[in-house]
Amino acid sequence: MDTNFAMPSIEDQRAQARRWARLLKDAGYEICYWWTSDSPDDPFGAEWQVWTAGGDGQRIASIDIDGCGASWHGPDELWLTVIGPSEGVTD
């Protein structure tokens, strides 16, 4: 079987991550875009950090891109309730 999977472009992956970050912001979470690489040319060198509201909150998750799309690093329940419905996943 010959399977050819097209990987999403870097810009498409970033757009997905931005959509997820916007959903979390709209749900009341603080979002911080953070550069994680020493190289400005690193397409995977940034993340969107998710913090509890209030300015003195705690970091609870992050979103980055991994070559296949947006990648979630946080509690499953938060992703399922805030982001999941927009991706067609609810449980």
N, C-alpha and C positions, 0 to 999 in steps of 0.2 A: 504494500500500500504506500503510495507516494502522497505525503501530506505537505502542503505548503501553507504555513501560517504567517501571515503578514503581521509584523510587529507595529504597534502604533508609533507614530512619530513622537519625537521629544515634545513638540508643541502640543500634540493631542494629549499626551500624558500629563503635561503641566496644566492643561485646561481641565482635565478630570480632577486633578488635585485641587485646583482653585475652586471648582464647583463644590467639592467636599468641604473645603475650608469655609466657603460662603454659607453652606447649610449649617455648619456648626456655629458660625458667627450669628446667623439669624436665630439660632436656638439659644443664644445668650452666652456662648463661650468666647473667650478672648483668643485671638489668633495672632501669632507672630511668625513672620517669614524670617528664617534664619539660614545664613550661608554656612555650610559645614565643611567646605573644601578649601585647600590652599590654592587651588587653581581656578581662576575665573572662567576657564574653558571647560570645566567639568560639568557635563549636562546633568549629572546626578548629585551635584554638590550643594543641594539646599533642601530644607524641609520646612513644612508649615507646622509650627508647634501649637498645641491646643492647651489652653489654660482655663481653669475655672474663672468665673467672672469676678470682677471687683478690683482688679489692678494688683492685689496682693495674693492672688490665688495660687493654686498649685498646677504644675504641668501634669497633664493627665494622658496626653497622647501626642503623636506626631504623624504627619503624612509626608511621604516623599514619593519619588518616582523610581522605578527599578528596571526599566527597559520594557516592561509588559504593560505598564499603566500605573495608576496611583497605588500606593502601598500603605496600608493602615498599620500603625503600631500603637495599640491602645486597647481598652476594654471592648470585648465583643458586643456587650449589651449597648454601649454608646453607639457603635457603628450601626448595629441593627436598628436602633430606634431613630437615629437622626439621618444617617446616610443611606442605609439599606433600602428604604422604600424608593428612593430615586434611582437605584440600581436594579430594582425589581426583586429585592431580597428582603424578607421580613422575618425569617427564622432559620 
